[in-house]
Amino acid sequence: MDVVTLGESMATFLPGRPGRLADVPSFDRAIGGAESNVACALAAFGHTARWVSRVGADGFGDHLVERIAGYGVDVSAVRRDPDRPTGVYFRTAGDRGTGAHEVAYYRAGSAASAMSTRNVDLAAVRAARVLHLSGITAALSDTCLDLLRALTAPGPDRPLISFDVNHRPGLWRTAEGPRVLLEVARHADVVFVGEDEAEQAWGVTGGPEAIRGVLPEPGVVVVKQGERGATAFAGPGRSAGADRDRATASRPSAPPPSGPPLTAAPHAFEPALRTAVVATTGAGDAFAAGFLSATLRGLPLRTRLRHGHLFAAAALTAPGDLAPPPARDHADRLAALDAG
Ligand code: KDG
């Protein structure tokens, strides 16, 4: 597998019209889940991707597994829980970053929230060049947090760990969330975090450099700066330069890394693309997928950011979380264009 992702997915109900949850009369069923979103985008782009999770033995569980498999994602390690339901959530149309955004989760006690080191196939999770995780899992339950800690612990069979902070204040049952997210992020090799998210969670206000300052260990830190763009730092973290080598190793069909070594580009900024935004939810997952795809292909840091933006632009123009990324040859041509 190129990539394995692990996390909860939910039946997602998208509003039929703008307005408060209290006023919206009808919703369309879709699928949501940060980690399965990443797997779907990568599989749609031609990578091998597996999503690992637990869902209920119910219709929404069937729907999630069938839809995610429909993107070409391997779902063979998804387990059904006969006693716990599949999680569900409703959201409004407003932007996540604004006060107009409302989310109603019905996921406490869900099948995925009971994930643990004992009921998840750890070998299937680790059998990848990249394992993508997110801070949402840390918030679901103590057993999920233990699982996350086990997967991010140093070890000989550890794949490259990608971690999207995904701070969801509404999910945390304690005030420990920000501290736990920082702890887990420090154990990862590639970290994605929003500039606004870092301020909200950790009180870091000094921009990308200051965020890198609180996350010196990961080989790569990507700071997403909303519609302005994104900044990536590579090295001198714990795995400087090693991320690309580990991610591209043992892939017979992968072209040899063609860009300069990461240490030649210790950081890079790329502006975001201008798009007619329909809904921002899922754009961060798409960005992570694009960046990871380019990492797997051994592309230089700036090109990774460009692929992140290209994938995100596709998701931004769809009402749900997911939109297929551009075809690979098209994305490569677009990523090679110089702005201006
Ligand atoms: O990134 C999109 C996700 O936030 C959405 O699909 C729902 O996974 C989700 C969550 O837990 O918020």
Residues whose N, C-alpha, C, O or C-beta is under 5 A from the ligand:
A	BS01	KDG	E8 G32 G33 A34 I136 T281 G282 D285 D321
